[in-house]
């Protein structure tokens, strides 16, 4: 029974270690395949008076992904 538990721990640790190996190219591939939306707000103020408000919404995906989403609507 102890061997089985040790074997499961080794397999679990192996999966965790493989998931840590993540390159920038893999991340970019995943983002372009699924798409990502980044939203943010920036407010510049002086003495508690808002002078400038900037709202940003950025969508990043591949053209192919956008066409698939467009067809599904």
C-alpha positions, 0 to 999 in steps of 0.5 A, a space after each residue: 500500500 505504501 508503494 502505491 501512495 509513493 507512486 501516486 506522489 511521484 506522478 503528481 509531482 511530475 505533472 506539477 513540474 511539467 506544468 511549470 515548464 511554460 514558454 512565452 511561445 506557448 502562452 502566445 499560442 494559447 492567447 491567440 487560440 482562445 483570445 483574451 480581453 484586458 480592461 483597465 481604468 486610469 484616473 489622473 487627479 490633483 487634490 482629489 479633483 479628477 482631471 483625466 479619465 482613461 478607460 481601456 478595453 483591449 481584445 487580443 486574439 487571432 483572426 481565425 478565432 474572431 471569425 469562429 466567434 462571429 459565426 457562432 453568434 
